[in-house]
């Protein structure tokens, strides 16, 4: 797992969020606030999984993008909009990056993994946790970064 890639991807994502200027999403897609709330929720799951891996405890990781819409909407309401959610994402992403930086050989620990990224990625098997984190940095975060960019009007 390249922790520097993960850190840089979060920095790029947060820079786009901080720039703001998002318009409404296309029908059926998440808006900017909901997207950031999803990323926070996912970070929290990844933090739990990483802590379990470090502790040597069994863990199963499920990316709940299509299942946890009520939780996402609840976070949007609780944090009062994009600025509050961005601050929360800044904290969760930093915590995750710090944990990943200390993973060491535990990154090879197999974790029962269930995730789907559109048609590009469908995983339903144990993977080394470092590989899941790598997919997060190379596929999941960039996909949401691209989505957020499409929500900004072209000038």
GUDREN-159210 format. One record per residue: residue number from 1; residue in three letters; x, y, z of N, C-alpha, C in turn. Coordinates in steps of 0.1 Angstrom, whole numbers, plus 5000, padded with zeros to 4 digits. Example, Ala and Ser with C-alpha at 12.3 -4.5 7.8 and 13.67 -1.06 7.14 Angstrom:
2
[1, ALA, [5132, 4943, 5078], [5123, 4955, 5078], [5132, 4967, 5078]],
[2, SER, [5128, 4978, 5071], [5137, 4989, 5071], [5129, 5000, 5079]],
//
This chain:
155
[1, UNK, [5008, 4988, 5000], [5000, 5000, 5000], [5009, 5012, 5000]],
[2, UNK, [5006, 5021, 4990], [5014, 5034, 4989], [5006, 5044, 4998]],
[3, UNK, [5011, 5046, 5010], [5004, 5056, 5018], [5005, 5070, 5013]],
[4, UNK, [5016, 5073, 5005], [5017, 5087, 4999], [5006, 5089, 4989]],
[5, UNK, [5003, 5078, 4981], [4993, 5080, 4971], [4979, 5082, 4978]],
[6, UNK, [4977, 5075, 4989], [4964, 5077, 4996], [4963, 5091, 5001]],
[7, UNK, [4974, 5096, 5007], [4975, 5110, 5013], [4972, 5120, 5002]],
[8, UNK, [4979, 5119, 4990], [4978, 5128, 4979], [4964, 5128, 4974]],
[9, UNK, [4958, 5116, 4973], [4944, 5115, 4967], [4934, 5122, 4976]],
[10, UNK, [4936, 5121, 4989], [4927, 5128, 4999], [4929, 5143, 4998]],
[11, UNK, [4942, 5147, 4996], [4945, 5162, 4995], [4938, 5167, 4983]],
[12, UNK, [4939, 5160, 4972], [4933, 5165, 4959], [4917, 5166, 4961]],
[13, UNK, [4912, 5155, 4967], [4897, 5155, 4969], [4893, 5167, 4978]],
[14, UNK, [4900, 5169, 4989], [4896, 5180, 4998], [4898, 5193, 4992]],
[15, UNK, [4908, 5195, 4983], [4910, 5208, 4976], [4898, 5210, 4967]],
[16, UNK, [4892, 5200, 4960], [4880, 5202, 4952], [4868, 5205, 4960]],
[17, UNK, [4867, 5198, 4972], [4856, 5201, 4981], [4857, 5215, 4986]],
[18, UNK, [4869, 5219, 4990], [4870, 5233, 4996], [4867, 5244, 4986]],
[19, UNK, [4870, 5241, 4973], [4868, 5251, 4962], [4853, 5253, 4960]],
[20, UNK, [4845, 5243, 4964], [4830, 5244, 4963], [4825, 5247, 4949]],
[21, UNK, [4814, 5254, 4948], [4808, 5258, 4936], [4800, 5246, 4929]],
[22, UNK, [4795, 5237, 4937], [4788, 5225, 4931], [4774, 5228, 4928]],
[23, UNK, [4769, 5223, 4917], [4755, 5224, 4913], [4748, 5211, 4917]],
[24, UNK, [4735, 5211, 4913], [4727, 5199, 4917], [4732, 5186, 4909]],
[25, UNK, [4730, 5175, 4915], [4734, 5162, 4908], [4724, 5158, 4897]],
[26, UNK, [4729, 5151, 4887], [4719, 5145, 4878], [4709, 5136, 4886]],
[27, UNK, [4698, 5134, 4880], [4687, 5125, 4886], [4693, 5112, 4891]],
[28, UNK, [4691, 5108, 4903], [4695, 5095, 4908], [4709, 5095, 4913]],
[29, UNK, [4717, 5105, 4912], [4730, 5105, 4917], [4732, 5113, 4930]],
[30, UNK, [4742, 5111, 4937], [4745, 5118, 4950], [4749, 5132, 4947]],
[31, UNK, [4745, 5142, 4955], [4750, 5155, 4954], [4764, 5156, 4961]],
[32, UNK, [4770, 5168, 4961], [4783, 5170, 4967], [4783, 5166, 4982]],
[33, UNK, [4773, 5171, 4989], [4772, 5169, 5004], [4771, 5154, 5006]],
[34, UNK, [4762, 5147, 4999], [4760, 5133, 5001], [4772, 5125, 4997]],
[35, UNK, [4779, 5129, 4987], [4792, 5122, 4983], [4802, 5123, 4994]],
[36, UNK, [4804, 5135, 5000], [4813, 5137, 5011], [4809, 5129, 5023]],
[37, UNK, [4796, 5129, 5026], [4791, 5121, 5037], [4794, 5106, 5035]],
[38, UNK, [4792, 5101, 5022], [4795, 5087, 5019], [4810, 5084, 5022]],
[39, UNK, [4819, 5094, 5017], [4833, 5092, 5019], [4837, 5091, 5034]],
[40, UNK, [4830, 5099, 5042], [4832, 5099, 5057], [4828, 5085, 5062]],
[41, UNK, [4816, 5081, 5059], [4811, 5068, 5063], [4821, 5057, 5059]],
[42, UNK, [4825, 5057, 5047], [4835, 5047, 5042], [4848, 5048, 5050]],
[43, UNK, [4853, 5060, 5052], [4865, 5061, 5060], [4863, 5055, 5074]],
[44, UNK, [4852, 5057, 5080], [4850, 5051, 5093], [4850, 5036, 5093]],
[45, UNK, [4844, 5030, 5082], [4845, 5015, 5081], [4859, 5011, 5079]],
[46, UNK, [4867, 5018, 5071], [4880, 5014, 5068], [4889, 5016, 5080]],
[47, UNK, [4886, 5026, 5088], [4894, 5028, 5101], [4891, 5016, 5110]],
[48, UNK, [4879, 5012, 5111], [4875, 5000, 5120], [4882, 4988, 5115]],
[49, UNK, [4882, 4986, 5102], [4889, 4974, 5096], [4904, 4974, 5098]],
[50, UNK, [4910, 4986, 5096], [4924, 4987, 5098], [4928, 4985, 5112]],
[51, UNK, [4920, 4990, 5122], [4923, 4988, 5136], [4922, 4973, 5139]],
[52, UNK, [4912, 4967, 5133], [4911, 4952, 5136], [4922, 4944, 5130]],
[53, UNK, [4927, 4948, 5118], [4938, 4941, 5112], [4951, 4943, 5121]],
[54, UNK, [4953, 4955, 5126], [4965, 4958, 5134], [4964, 4950, 5147]],
[55, UNK, [4952, 4949, 5153], [4950, 4941, 5165], [4950, 4926, 5163]],
[56, UNK, [4950, 4922, 5151], [4949, 4908, 5148], [4936, 4901, 5149]],
[57, UNK, [4925, 4910, 5149], [4911, 4905, 5150], [4905, 4902, 5136]],
[58, UNK, [4897, 4892, 5134], [4890, 4890, 5121], [4881, 4902, 5118]],
[59, UNK, [4879, 4905, 5106], [4870, 4916, 5102], [4866, 4913, 5087]],
[60, UNK, [4854, 4918, 5085], [4848, 4917, 5071], [4845, 4932, 5067]],
[61, UNK, [4850, 4935, 5055], [4848, 4949, 5050], [4837, 4949, 5039]],
[62, UNK, [4827, 4957, 5041], [4816, 4959, 5031], [4815, 4973, 5027]],
[63, UNK, [4817, 4976, 5014], [4815, 4990, 5009], [4800, 4991, 5007]],
[64, UNK, [4794, 5000, 5015], [4779, 5001, 5015], [4773, 5012, 5007]],
[65, UNK, [4780, 5016, 4996], [4776, 5027, 4988], [4761, 5027, 4984]],
[66, UNK, [4756, 5016, 4981], [4742, 5016, 4976], [4732, 5012, 4987]],
[67, UNK, [4737, 5010, 4999], [4729, 5005, 5010], [4726, 5016, 5021]],
[68, UNK, [4736, 5025, 5023], [4735, 5033, 5035], [4731, 5048, 5032]],
[69, UNK, [4722, 5049, 5022], [4717, 5063, 5019], [4711, 5070, 5031]],
[70, UNK, [4703, 5064, 5040], [4697, 5071, 5051], [4709, 5076, 5061]],
[71, UNK, [4719, 5068, 5062], [4730, 5072, 5071], [4737, 5084, 5064]],
[72, UNK, [4739, 5084, 5051], [4745, 5096, 5044], [4736, 5108, 5046]],
[73, UNK, [4723, 5107, 5044], [4714, 5118, 5046], [4714, 5123, 5060]],
[74, UNK, [4715, 5114, 5070], [4716, 5118, 5084], [4729, 5126, 5087]],
[75, UNK, [4740, 5122, 5081], [4753, 5129, 5083], [4752, 5143, 5077]],
[76, UNK, [4746, 5144, 5066], [4745, 5157, 5059], [4737, 5167, 5068]],
[77, UNK, [4726, 5162, 5074], [4718, 5170, 5083], [4726, 5173, 5096]],
[78, UNK, [4733, 5163, 5101], [4740, 5165, 5114], [4751, 5175, 5113]],
[79, UNK, [4758, 5175, 5102], [4770, 5184, 5101], [4767, 5197, 5093]],
[80, UNK, [4755, 5199, 5090], [4750, 5212, 5085], [4756, 5217, 5072]],
[81, UNK, [4760, 5208, 5063], [4764, 5212, 5050], [4778, 5208, 5047]],
[82, UNK, [4783, 5213, 5036], [4796, 5209, 5030], [4807, 5213, 5039]],
[83, UNK, [4807, 5224, 5045], [4819, 5228, 5053], [4821, 5219, 5065]],
[84, UNK, [4810, 5216, 5072], [4811, 5206, 5083], [4815, 5193, 5079]],
[85, UNK, [4810, 5188, 5068], [4813, 5175, 5063], [4828, 5174, 5058]],
[86, UNK, [4833, 5185, 5052], [4847, 5186, 5048], [4856, 5185, 5060]],
[87, UNK, [4852, 5192, 5070], [4861, 5191, 5083], [4861, 5177, 5088]],
[88, UNK, [4849, 5170, 5088], [4849, 5157, 5092], [4857, 5147, 5083]],
[89, UNK, [4856, 5149, 5070], [4864, 5141, 5061], [4879, 5143, 5063]],
[90, UNK, [4882, 5156, 5066], [4896, 5159, 5068], [4901, 5150, 5080]],
[91, UNK, [4893, 5150, 5091], [4897, 5142, 5103], [4897, 5127, 5100]],
[92, UNK, [4887, 5122, 5094], [4886, 5107, 5091], [4897, 5103, 5082]],
[93, UNK, [4900, 5111, 5072], [4910, 5107, 5062], [4924, 5107, 5068]],
[94, UNK, [4926, 5117, 5077], [4939, 5118, 5084], [4941, 5106, 5093]],
[95, UNK, [4930, 5102, 5100], [4931, 5091, 5109], [4934, 5078, 5101]],
[96, UNK, [4927, 5076, 5090], [4930, 5065, 5082], [4944, 5064, 5076]],
[97, UNK, [4949, 5076, 5071], [4962, 5076, 5066], [4973, 5073, 5077]],
[98, UNK, [4971, 5078, 5089], [4980, 5075, 5100], [4980, 5061, 5103]],
[99, UNK, [4968, 5054, 5104], [4967, 5040, 5106], [4974, 5032, 5095]],
[100, UNK, [4972, 5035, 5083], [4977, 5028, 5071], [4993, 5030, 5072]],
[101, UNK, [4997, 5041, 5075], [5012, 5044, 5076], [5019, 5034, 5086]],
[102, UNK, [5011, 5030, 5096], [5017, 5021, 5106], [5013, 5006, 5104]],
[103, UNK, [5007, 5003, 5093], [5003, 4989, 5091], [5014, 4979, 5090]],
[104, UNK, [5025, 4982, 5083], [5036, 4973, 5081], [5032, 4960, 5075]],
[105, UNK, [5037, 4949, 5080], [5034, 4936, 5075], [5020, 4931, 5076]],
[106, UNK, [5013, 4938, 5086], [4998, 4935, 5087], [4990, 4938, 5075]],
[107, UNK, [4996, 4946, 5066], [4989, 4949, 5053], [4986, 4936, 5045]],
[108, UNK, [4993, 4926, 5047], [4991, 4913, 5040], [4980, 4905, 5046]],
[109, UNK, [4974, 4909, 5057], [4964, 4902, 5064], [4951, 4901, 5055]],
[110, UNK, [4946, 4888, 5052], [4935, 4887, 5044], [4922, 4892, 5051]],
[111, UNK, [4914, 4900, 5045], [4901, 4905, 5050], [4890, 4901, 5041]],
[112, UNK, [4880, 4895, 5046], [4868, 4892, 5038], [4862, 4905, 5032]],
[113, UNK, [4863, 4907, 5019], [4860, 4920, 5013], [4848, 4918, 5003]],
[114, UNK, [4839, 4928, 5005], [4827, 4929, 4996], [4826, 4943, 4991]],
[115, UNK, [4829, 4946, 4979], [4828, 4959, 4974], [4825, 4959, 4959]],
[116, UNK, [4819, 4970, 4955], [4815, 4972, 4940], [4817, 4986, 4937]],
[117, UNK, [4824, 4988, 4926], [4825, 5002, 4920], [4820, 5001, 4906]],
[118, UNK, [4807, 5004, 4905], [4800, 5003, 4892], [4803, 4990, 4885]],
[119, UNK, [4807, 4991, 4872], [4810, 4979, 4864], [4825, 4976, 4864]],
[120, UNK, [4833, 4986, 4870], [4847, 4985, 4869], [4853, 4975, 4879]],
[121, UNK, [4846, 4973, 4890], [4852, 4965, 4901], [4841, 4958, 4909]],
[122, UNK, [4843, 4945, 4911], [4833, 4938, 4919], [4841, 4927, 4926]],
[123, UNK, [4843, 4929, 4940], [4851, 4920, 4948], [4842, 4914, 4958]],
[124, UNK, [4843, 4901, 4959], [4835, 4893, 4969], [4844, 4881, 4974]],
[125, UNK, [4855, 4884, 4980], [4864, 4874, 4984], [4875, 4880, 4994]],
[126, UNK, [4882, 4872, 5001], [4892, 4877, 5010], [4904, 4883, 5001]],
[127, UNK, [4908, 4895, 5005], [4920, 4901, 4999], [4929, 4906, 5010]],
[128, UNK, [4942, 4907, 5007], [4951, 4914, 5017], [4946, 4928, 5019]],
[129, UNK, [4946, 4932, 5032], [4940, 4945, 5035], [4947, 4956, 5028]],
[130, UNK, [4960, 4955, 5026], [4967, 4965, 5018], [4962, 4967, 5004]],
[131, UNK, [4958, 4956, 4998], [4952, 4956, 4984], [4939, 4963, 4984]],
[132, UNK, [4931, 4961, 4994], [4918, 4968, 4995], [4921, 4983, 4997]],
[133, UNK, [4930, 4987, 5005], [4934, 5001, 5007], [4939, 5007, 4994]],
[134, UNK, [4947, 4999, 4986], [4952, 5003, 4973], [4940, 5006, 4964]],
[135, UNK, [4930, 4997, 4964], [4918, 4999, 4955], [4911, 5012, 4959]],
[136, UNK, [4911, 5014, 4972], [4904, 5027, 4977], [4911, 5039, 4972]],
[137, UNK, [4924, 5039, 4972], [4932, 5050, 4967], [4932, 5052, 4952]],
[138, UNK, [4932, 5040, 4945], [4933, 5041, 4930], [4920, 5040, 4923]],
[139, UNK, [4909, 5036, 4929], [4896, 5034, 4922], [4885, 5042, 4929]],
[140, UNK, [4883, 5039, 4942], [4872, 5045, 4949], [4873, 5060, 4950]],
[141, UNK, [4883, 5065, 4956], [4885, 5080, 4958], [4885, 5087, 4945]],
[142, UNK, [4893, 5083, 4935], [4893, 5090, 4922], [4879, 5090, 4915]],
[143, UNK, [4871, 5079, 4917], [4858, 5079, 4911], [4849, 5090, 4917]],
[144, UNK, [4850, 5092, 4930], [4842, 5102, 4937], [4847, 5116, 4934]],
[145, UNK, [4860, 5117, 4932], [4867, 5130, 4928], [4861, 5134, 4915]],
[146, UNK, [4861, 5124, 4905], [4856, 5127, 4892], [4841, 5131, 4892]],
[147, UNK, [4834, 5125, 4901], [4819, 5128, 4902], [4818, 5142, 4908]],
[148, UNK, [4825, 5146, 4918], [4825, 5159, 4923], [4828, 5170, 4913]],
[149, UNK, [4838, 5167, 4905], [4842, 5176, 4894], [4831, 5178, 4884]],
[150, UNK, [4823, 5168, 4881], [4812, 5169, 4872], [4801, 5178, 4878]],
[151, UNK, [4800, 5179, 4891], [4790, 5187, 4897], [4793, 5202, 4897]],
[152, UNK, [4805, 5206, 4893], [4809, 5220, 4892], [4806, 5225, 4878]],
[153, UNK, [4799, 5236, 4877], [4796, 5242, 4864], [4809, 5245, 4856]],
[154, UNK, [4809, 5243, 4844], [4821, 5246, 4836], [4821, 5261, 4833]],
[155, UNK, [4833, 5267, 4836], [4834, 5282, 4833], [4844, 5285, 4822]],
//
